[in-house]
Amino acid sequence: MTSFRDYQDRRQRDVTEMRMEVLPLGAREFQGDRAGLITRLAAGVIDVVAIFLVVLGVAVVGWMLSFIVSPLNPLATTADGMRRLPPVLVLVLIGYALAWLYFMICWATSGRTIGNLVMGLRVINFKGSRLRWPTAALRSVFVVVFPVGLAWVVVSGANRSVQDLVLRTNVTYDWVVGVPTLARILGRNRDAQQK
């Protein structure tokens, strides 16, 4: 007689085998390996472009809303002397704060940013599971303040950046197969709870 637990375990093995069959043949051999410099740089560029577009969008929306407050002067300032656009330094600081928040939330909830998802990467801790919030916050600070630490991947024999060495994290190839569900993104599936 098959117990429910045996049925669940067998079903999980079947699903895992089906996922491997769906992966392209070239990707199967890299699944689970640590990512190299080029892949991580490409993911980082995608993330930086996304953050830049959000900051640019916030600036444009703020600029458009300033015309509601003071529609008379379409140039640099409003009628009461306020600037229509914040200084570049303020926009840069907003970008850094947004980047820190973005990386922290993405790594703590799913282990993936948009760039990681596109490039098939996942950030995990030394146990192979999702980062906890404090670790994700610290790693995010490292990445935002010291992005050059990624260059250590070239020197490291294990493809680990300075952030990875200090915080004991890894960036691995982990292509998503199938549609990610909210439970999977939040890590509330049964496998994540058992680890």
C-alpha positions, -999 to +999 in steps of 0.1 A: +000+000+000+013+034-009+011+061+017+003+097+009+039+107+018+053+081-007+029+094-033+040+130-027+077+120-029+072+101-061+052+129-076+079+154-067+106+133-083+085+130-115+080+168-116+118+173-111+126+149-140+100+166-162+116+200-155+151+187-165+136+174-197+122+208-206+156+226-201+176+230-232+204+204-235+231+231-233+216+244-200+213+211-182+251+207-176+253+242-160+222+240-138+233+245-102+268+256-111+282+289-099+277+317-124+307+334-140+315+371-145+299+377-179+265+362-170+265+381-137+276+414-154+248+410-180+222+404-152+236+435-134+233+457-165+197+446-169+190+455-133+208+489-135+189+498-166+156+488-149+164+510-119+175+539-141+142+537-160+122+538-127+142+568-114+138+585-148+100+578-146+098+592-111+116+624-123+093+628-153+061+622-132+074+647-106+081+672-134+047+667-149+030+671-115+049+704-110+028+719-138-004+712-118+011+732-089+024+760-111+014+759-147+027+794-157+064+789-161+073+759-182+110+763-178+132+753-148+112+767-118+077+770-106+060+803-098+071+801-062+107+796-071+109+758-066+128+737-091+107+716-114+133+688-114+154+678-083+192+682-086+211+653-103+227+644-069+192+638-054+182+616-084+215+596-080+208+592-042+172+581-050+187+556-075+211+541-049+183+539-023+160+522-048+187+498-059+194+488-023+157+482-017+151+464-050+180+440-045+172+433-009+135+425-016+142+404-047+170+383-030+150+378+002+118+368-015+128+348-046+166+350-049+162+366-083+161+401-097+148+408-131+183+405-145+188+372-126+156+359-140+165+368-176+200+353-173+188+322-154+206+330-120+196+327-084+213+341-053+214+315-025+230+311+009+257+286+019+230+260+026+215+264-009+183+281+001+169+316-001+187+345+017+173+357+049+163+394+051+194+405+071+218+388+047+199+401+017+201+436+031+238+433+037+245+418+003+225+446-012+246+472+006+277+455-007+265+454-043+253+491-043+283+506-024+311+483-037+300+469-072+337+464-081+336+435-057+321+415-085+355+416-103+368+391-077+349+364-097+378+365-122+404+358-095+384+334-074+386+298-085+351+292-072+334+321-091+327+340-060+326+378-056+338+397-025+301+399-014+298+361-018+330+355+003+321+378+031+284+368+034+288+331+024+264+334-006+265+320-041+251+330-074+241+298-093+226+289-127+190+281-119+167+284-149+131+287-140+110+261-158+073+267-159+053+296-147+065+309-113+036+310-088+033+333-059+039+305-035+071+295-053+083+331-054+076+336-017+093+303-010+063+288+006+064+255-012+069+223+008+104+217-003+116+251+009+100+245+043+117+212+047+152+227+041 
